[in-house]
Amino acid sequence: MNRLIIEGGCQLRGDIRCSGAKNSALPILAASLLARGSVHISNLPHLQDVTTMLELLGRMGTDVIHDEDMSVEVNSSTVRELSAPVDLVRTMRASILVLGPMLSRFGEATVAMPGGCAIGTRPVDQHIRALRQMGAEITETEEHIHARTGGHLRGAEITMELVTVTGTENVMMAATLAEGRSVIRNAACEPEVADLARCLNSWGARISGHGTDTIEIEGVKHLHGGEYAVMSDRIELGTYLAAAAMTRGCIEVFNAQPEHAGAVLDALRSMGAEIDEGEHSVRLDMKGRRPRSHDLTTAPFPAFPTDMQAQFVAVNCVAEGSARIQETVFENRFMHVQELRRMGAQIELQDNAVYVEGSDELHGSHVEATDLRASACLVLAGLAARGQTLVDNVHHIDRGYECIEEKFNLLGAEIQRTEAVTP
Ligand code: EPU
């Protein structure tokens, strides 16, 4: 079991480079199944989830060539296995993203049923409902989703019953090769959805309206493929800025797209950070001051992202004042609360909100990572705490943060990774 050992009390200073976005890379890799020719995808982050998606594509028979600098060339003309097996779906729910492309391109797909996970039950009913509207015959068992079409999917007018990111992506990918026009209403407006649409368009799809809640897709006969560079990771950007705010530091993040991080940057400004947005960079300076508490409510883009909630609970733990943070996207995304309490944080959890009383007294402790963003929150708390913090189960963090200890250490942190010995 991997463990991070964090010596707290540093003030982060310096600059780092933001990686490609995990939640953009995963659907774009899945979309390679739609293309007749090869696709070349660059700016991929070096992450466990990306490796899992590449393994999944490989097991289905796609030809994957790894280039330097985390670029890959994927050719799906050799696909022979139209299923996503349970072992991979269990390790990564985003495997569901191959359902729409496989069905649309090959007329059939079997994907192991993604179960719930640490942050919620996470059903996929909206994906299935929309694909049925496009003419797919879908059977669901406890273990599998099996989908087939009698020929091609048909374009359809679909209204999502709730805003779902991967649901919108799955349906948008399926619609690119469907017969006729599709409209997705109440679509997710997340930048990752728009990035996928731009990628598909560059490969020959005809999508418009991405980035708004109504996406239109004119089906085409095939996608020719091409090149695409994944956008930069707005959640990684926000996480490093939150860490700098918490440690009263001053950092600059390059290769960033600040236009995707509006709600997070606004929150940081309200907490007392001075922020300069460049075209591809963000600089945050706390001028050595302690952050001020700030109330937050998560919601789909452009509101404050659920993927930044845990990190901002951590910032509020050391801030001046008290704050209420409400989670509205997932029903169980506060697993970090009891771990933060071990570090002296004063937090009350009530239904789907936490009340945080800021304190100057966070201390190092032995804590356990339970999911990706919760782990990031514990690392942030460890950086700001007095003394040493041990964070166990950091495999969660490797799913979403490239070289996290190296990047933090570049900013002056003291983090070491070790193999924890199980008693
Ligand atoms: N939902 C349903 N039915 C569906 C789909 C979703 O009830 O068919 C519910 C979910 O249970 C949840 C809400 O709708 O309560 C929103 O879920 P969504 O489908 O938008 O989440 P997702 O697509 O599974 C993506 C990201 C998550 C991120 C969420 C919300 C990827 C690969 N994952 O998940 O990222 O939190 O959108 O923005 O894009 C992370 O990176 O840490 C992460 C969890």
Residues whose N, C-alpha, C, O or C-beta is under 5 A from the ligand:
A	BS01	EPU	N23 A94 T121 R122 P123 V124 D125 Q126 H127 V163 T164 V165 T166 G167 T306 D307 V329 F330 L372 R373
